Amino acid sequence: MPHQAGSTAVREPAAPAVHRPWRALLRRCLLAPLVVLAPLVTLTFSADHRFNVYNNGGQYATHPWRLFETAVATVPPYLALGNFRPLGRMLEWSLDVAAFALTALFGVPATIGLRVISFVAAILLTLAAVAFAEAVVARRRRLFAGSPSVTAALLPFAVAAGLVAAGWLSTTVLFGGLYLTTSALVLGVAAWACRARRAGVLVVLVGAGLAAFNELACLAVPLATVAVLLRGRVVLGLDWRRVLRGTPARFAGLLWVGFLPVFVPVRLIIRQRCASGGCYVGSDIAYGGAAAALPGRMLSWLPPLMWPRAAGGEFPHLAAAVPAMALIALAVLAWRALRGLRSLPTLDGRQSAALAGVAVALLVLAGALAALSADAQRLPVGGGWRDSGLTTVAGSVLVLALWRRFVVVLLVLLVVAGTISAAANKDFRDASAGGRFPYLYDRIAQEVAGFDRTPAGDARRCALRAAFKKVNFSNVERFDVSLDRATRLLDGRRFCSRAPR
C-alpha cells in the first residue's frame, strides 16, 4: 500500500487575489457623482420646491397609499391643462415625501433632504448608464458574468463631469430626483430590451406605463428599438431575419403595442383641448423653433458649455478648497481605476460602431424632445433642462465609444473636467445664496426642521410668513396650506398661529 502524505506534507499554493472589476466600478458609480455634486448640498429651494416638499410630505407621509388615489383622481383636471403624467407625478410626490422624511427622522432642513434625494438619483443614472452601455456591447449571455469593458469602466467619470448646475432649469437644480430617475428608467428599459430572454404581457404593461409616466420616459420605447436592432445586427452580426425574429425585437415590438394605445389618444386629447392656448406651458409643443433649437440642445451636454452657465458667465474659480478636494478625490478614484484598466477588454470596431450609433440616437431623441419645448427653445447653448441627464449620458457614451486609444489621457481629461464641474457647482451655489430670497427660504426650512414651540418661535415664523407675503403675495395661500401640513404632522401645530385659517 503506498505511503500517504500527511496533511502537512503538501502545501496548497497561495490563492491569487480575486479581481472584482464590477465591485470597483460600482464604487466609482457611487462616488464620482457625489464628488461633483457635493457643493450643491445646501442649495436653496426654487420654483415649486418651495411648497411641494412640505405639502406632499405633510399630506402623504403617513398615508402613502393616497399618492396613488390622488394621482388617478387628478388625471382629468391635469389632462385638461395639457398634462398627462399620473405615474410620473406619483414618483415626484414620493421623492418629496422621502426628502420630507429626512427632516422628520434626522432634523435636517428639507433643502438638504431634497439635494440628497437628487444625489441618489444621479447615482442611479450613472449605474443605469453603465448597464445600458454594457448591455449593448457585451456578447456574453449573462451581462455581469464577465468583466466590464474599458468604456463602461470610464463612464462614471464622464457622466459625473456632466452633472453641472447649468442654470435654474437644469436637472441638477430643479426636479433632479424626478428627471434623473426618469432618465435612468429610459436607459434601464433599453438595457432590459437588449438582454431580454422573454417577452410577454408584462412588457405590454411596461409600454403603457411609459406612456403614462412623463414626456421624457416616452423616449425609452424608440431608444430600446434602436438599441436592439443595432446590437443584433452590428454587435452580434446577425442577419436581419434573425434580428427581427429574436426575443429582444419582440420585446421592443410589445413595448410599442402597450405604448401607442395610451400615447396617441392622450396626445390627440391634449391637442384638441390646448389648441386655443391656456394650457400648461411646460407641456406645450412649439414646432416653429424646434429645428433651430435642436443643434444647440444636442451640444448643451458638453461641460465647457455648461460651466459658464453655472458660474455666471465666467470660468469657474479653481483656486479654492472645494475644487482642490474634488481633484484629490477624483484623482484617487482614477488611480485605482487605472490599475485595473489593463485587464479589462476594449471594444472592437463593431462594438464601437453600435455603441456610437445608439449614443447618437439617444442624443437626437433627447435633444428633439427639448427642442420641441417653448421653454427650452429660449435657453442658451449649454443651459440645462429636463433632457440634460440623457444628453449627458449620450454624449459621454459617444466620446468613450470613439476614443479607443490613449485611454490614460482621456482619464486625465475626465478628472480635470469633473474638478471644474465641481468648481462650477460651487460658484452656482455661492451666487444663488445672495439676496434675501434664498435666505428667506432657508430660514423657513430651518424653522420647520427645528420647530420652536415657544411664543418667540411662533413670532419668528410669522415674521417669515410676512416677509414671504411681501415678495410673493399671489402664493401666500399655497404657502399657508403647505407649511401648515408639514408642521402639523411634525409638531402638531400651525407654522404661524396668526395666519388666516
WOVEN-V344799 format. One record per run of one state. SS is the DSSP state (helix for helix, strand for strand, loop for the rest). FROM is the first residue (numbers start at 1). LEN is the number of residues. Records with the same first field share a line. If there is no record, write none. Layout:
BEGIN
SS: FROM-LEN ; FROM-LEN
END
This chain:
BEGIN
loop: 1-20 ; 41-8 ; 61-4 ; 74-1 ; 81-5 ; 107-3 ; 138-12 ; 162-14 ; 195-6 ; 212-4 ; 236-4 ; 246-1 ; 274-7 ; 284-1 ; 286-4 ; 300-3 ; 311-10 ; 342-7 ; 372-1 ; 378-10 ; 403-4 ; 433-3 ; 450-5 ; 472-1 ; 492-10
helix: 21-20 ; 49-12 ; 65-9 ; 75-6 ; 86-21 ; 110-28 ; 150-12 ; 176-19 ; 201-11 ; 216-20 ; 240-6 ; 247-27 ; 281-3 ; 290-10 ; 303-8 ; 321-21 ; 349-23 ; 374-4 ; 388-15 ; 407-26 ; 436-14 ; 455-17 ; 473-19
strand: 285-1 ; 373-1
END
